[in-house]
Amino acid sequence: MSRAKYYVMIIDLQACTGCDTCSVACKQENNLPEDVWWTRVITVSANGEANNGHAYPDVRLDYLPLGCQHCAEGPCVDVCPTAATYRHPEFGFVMQDPSLCIGCRYCTIVCPFTGVRVYAQDQPRYALPFPTGDNAIVHRAQTVEKCTFCAHRLAQGLEPACVVACPTRARTFGDLNDPDSAVAELLRTRAHFQLLPEKGTEPSVYYLT
């Protein structure tokens, strides 16, 4: 997809410790209700075997941070009947407007990635009696929500909350169309992969190995 800027998220799996700070930062910044997470860290065992097939202390766990992949060619935008799923007019990545969502979940059905969207069946409940974060999204029952790459922060010249909060600097965010950007340099010099590339959706999240 051709556009002036192409923002991508790069996650270094060698640096990720599975601490879930990114998940908590996202939840706080977007005032997410109880049991709602836009970013999760999946714990997987090395080579697909429990504890890598070894006994303590020779054990190992791998982690996979997971959220919306913000696909450049994702089908979710095309199937939404109310334009609740749309591309940000300036930044180009996939947004979700809860005020327009009718809960049909077509976007979830056509998305090839499991668990990157959240369907809120019930009226939101909060652990705290006051809102948190700077994102003014109103959370509603029977709607679909997901990561927005913190578009409200980008509009202020700030990085996504998860990037800023990561204690190991495992996350890097930037414009891939800028050859001098940190993300462009990382993809030139480090081995990496995208999730389910065979689906042809061109995810905007890259994982360094």
C-alpha positions as CSV (number, residue, x, y, z in Angstrom):
1,M,0.0,0.0,0.0
2,S,1.4,3.4,-1.0
3,R,1.2,6.3,1.3
4,A,3.5,9.1,2.6
5,K,4.2,7.3,5.9
6,Y,4.0,3.7,6.9
7,Y,4.1,3.2,10.6
8,V,5.2,-0.2,11.9
9,M,5.8,-1.8,15.3
10,I,8.9,-3.9,15.8
11,I,9.1,-6.3,18.8
12,D,12.4,-7.8,19.7
13,L,11.7,-11.3,21.0
14,Q,15.2,-11.6,22.3
15,A,14.7,-8.6,24.5
16,C,11.1,-9.3,25.6
17,T,11.0,-10.8,29.1
18,G,7.2,-11.4,29.2
19,C,6.7,-8.9,32.0
20,D,3.4,-7.6,30.6
21,T,4.4,-4.0,31.2
22,C,3.2,-3.2,27.7
23,S,-0.2,-4.7,28.5
24,V,-0.6,-2.7,31.7
25,A,0.6,0.5,30.0
26,C,-2.0,0.0,27.2
27,K,-4.7,-0.7,29.7
28,Q,-3.9,2.4,31.8
29,E,-3.5,4.8,28.8
30,N,-6.8,3.7,27.2
31,N,-8.8,3.4,30.4
32,L,-9.7,-0.2,29.5
33,P,-12.4,-1.9,31.5
34,E,-12.0,-5.0,33.6
35,D,-11.1,-8.1,31.6
36,V,-10.4,-6.0,28.5
37,W,-6.8,-6.1,27.1
38,W,-5.8,-4.7,23.7
39,T,-2.3,-6.0,24.1
40,R,-1.4,-9.4,25.6
41,V,1.8,-11.4,26.0
42,I,1.5,-15.0,25.2
43,T,3.8,-17.4,27.0
44,V,5.0,-20.2,24.8
45,S,7.5,-23.0,25.6
46,A,10.5,-23.3,23.4
47,N,10.2,-25.6,20.4
48,G,6.5,-26.2,21.3
49,E,7.4,-28.5,24.2
50,A,6.8,-27.9,27.9
51,N,9.9,-26.4,29.5
52,N,11.8,-27.2,26.3
53,G,11.7,-30.8,27.3
54,H,14.2,-30.3,30.1
55,A,14.2,-30.1,33.9
56,Y,15.1,-27.2,36.1
57,P,17.3,-25.3,35.9
58,D,17.8,-26.0,32.2
59,V,14.4,-24.6,31.2
60,R,13.3,-21.9,28.9
61,L,10.1,-20.0,28.0
62,D,9.5,-17.7,25.0
63,Y,7.1,-14.8,24.8
64,L,5.0,-13.4,22.0
65,P,3.4,-10.0,22.5
66,L,0.1,-9.9,20.6
67,G,-2.2,-7.2,19.5
68,C,-3.9,-5.9,16.3
69,Q,-1.4,-6.4,13.5
70,H,-2.7,-3.3,11.6
71,C,-2.5,-5.0,8.3
72,A,-1.9,-2.9,5.2
73,E,-4.3,-5.2,3.3
74,G,-6.5,-6.4,6.1
75,P,-10.1,-7.5,5.2
76,C,-11.6,-6.1,8.3
77,V,-12.0,-2.6,6.9
78,D,-13.8,-3.9,3.8
79,V,-16.4,-5.9,5.6
80,C,-17.4,-3.4,8.3
81,P,-21.0,-2.3,7.4
82,T,-20.9,0.9,9.5
83,A,-17.3,2.1,8.8
84,A,-16.5,1.5,12.5
85,T,-13.3,-0.2,11.3
86,Y,-11.5,2.3,9.1
87,R,-8.0,3.5,8.2
88,H,-6.7,6.5,10.0
89,P,-6.8,9.4,7.5
90,E,-3.3,10.6,8.4
91,F,-1.4,7.6,9.7
92,G,-3.0,4.9,7.6
93,F,-3.2,2.1,10.1
94,V,-6.5,0.4,11.2
95,M,-8.7,2.1,13.7
96,Q,-11.9,1.0,15.5
97,D,-14.7,3.5,16.4
98,P,-16.8,2.0,19.2
99,S,-19.5,4.7,18.7
100,L,-20.2,3.2,15.2
101,C,-19.8,-0.5,16.1
102,I,-23.0,-2.5,16.1
103,G,-21.4,-5.6,17.4
104,C,-21.8,-7.7,14.3
105,R,-18.1,-8.9,14.7
106,Y,-17.6,-9.3,10.9
107,C,-14.1,-7.8,11.5
108,T,-13.3,-10.5,14.0
109,I,-14.6,-13.3,11.7
110,V,-12.4,-12.2,8.7
111,C,-9.3,-11.5,10.7
112,P,-6.8,-14.3,10.4
113,F,-5.3,-13.5,13.8
114,T,-6.9,-15.0,16.9
115,G,-7.4,-12.8,20.0
116,V,-6.3,-9.4,18.7
117,R,-9.8,-7.9,19.1
118,V,-12.0,-7.8,22.2
119,Y,-15.8,-8.1,22.1
120,A,-17.3,-6.4,25.1
121,Q,-20.6,-8.3,25.7
122,D,-21.6,-6.5,29.0
123,Q,-21.6,-3.0,30.2
124,P,-18.0,-2.0,31.1
125,R,-16.9,-2.3,34.7
126,Y,-13.8,-0.6,36.1
127,A,-11.4,-1.4,38.9
128,L,-11.0,2.3,39.7
129,P,-13.7,4.9,40.4
130,F,-12.0,7.4,38.0
131,P,-10.8,7.2,34.4
132,T,-7.1,6.7,33.6
133,G,-5.0,7.7,30.6
134,D,-5.4,10.3,27.9
135,N,-7.5,8.3,25.4
136,A,-11.1,9.6,25.5
137,I,-12.7,6.6,23.9
138,V,-16.1,5.8,25.5
139,H,-16.3,2.0,26.1
140,R,-19.6,0.5,25.4
141,A,-21.3,-2.9,25.7
142,Q,-21.7,-5.1,22.6
143,T,-18.8,-3.5,20.7
144,V,-15.5,-4.6,19.3
145,E,-12.3,-2.9,20.4
146,K,-8.6,-3.2,19.7
147,C,-5.2,-1.6,19.7
148,T,-5.0,1.8,17.9
149,F,-1.2,2.2,17.9
150,C,-2.1,5.1,20.4
151,A,-3.1,7.3,17.5
152,H,-4.0,10.0,20.1
153,R,-0.4,10.1,21.3
154,L,1.0,10.1,17.7
155,A,-1.0,13.2,17.0
156,Q,0.9,14.8,19.8
157,G,4.3,13.7,18.5
158,L,4.5,10.9,21.2
159,E,5.2,7.2,20.8
160,P,2.6,4.5,21.7
161,A,2.4,4.0,25.5
162,C,3.6,0.4,25.2
163,V,6.8,1.5,23.5
164,V,7.6,4.1,26.2
165,A,6.8,1.8,29.1
166,C,8.8,-1.3,27.9
167,P,11.6,-1.7,30.5
168,T,13.9,-3.7,28.1
169,R,13.2,-1.5,25.0
170,A,11.9,-4.5,23.2
171,R,9.5,-2.3,21.1
172,T,10.4,0.1,18.4
173,F,7.9,2.2,16.5
174,G,8.3,4.4,13.5
175,D,7.9,5.2,9.8
176,L,9.2,2.3,7.6
177,N,9.0,4.6,4.5
178,D,11.8,6.6,6.1
179,P,15.0,4.8,5.2
180,D,16.9,6.5,8.0
181,S,14.4,5.5,10.7
182,A,15.2,3.1,13.5
183,V,12.6,0.6,12.3
184,A,14.0,0.6,8.7
185,E,17.5,0.0,10.1
186,L,16.3,-2.9,12.3
187,L,14.6,-4.7,9.5
188,R,17.7,-4.3,7.3
189,T,20.0,-5.7,9.9
190,R,18.0,-8.2,12.0
191,A,16.3,-11.4,11.1
192,H,12.5,-11.0,11.5
193,F,9.1,-12.4,10.7
194,Q,5.5,-11.4,10.4
195,L,2.5,-13.5,11.6
196,L,0.8,-15.5,9.0
197,P,2.4,-13.8,5.9
198,E,0.7,-16.5,3.7
199,K,-2.6,-14.7,4.3
200,G,-1.5,-11.8,2.3
201,T,-2.7,-9.1,4.8
202,E,0.8,-7.5,5.1
203,P,0.9,-7.0,8.9
204,S,2.5,-3.8,10.2
205,V,3.9,-5.7,13.2
206,Y,7.3,-7.3,12.8
207,Y,9.1,-9.7,15.3
208,L,12.8,-9.8,15.6
209,T,14.4,-13.2,16.3
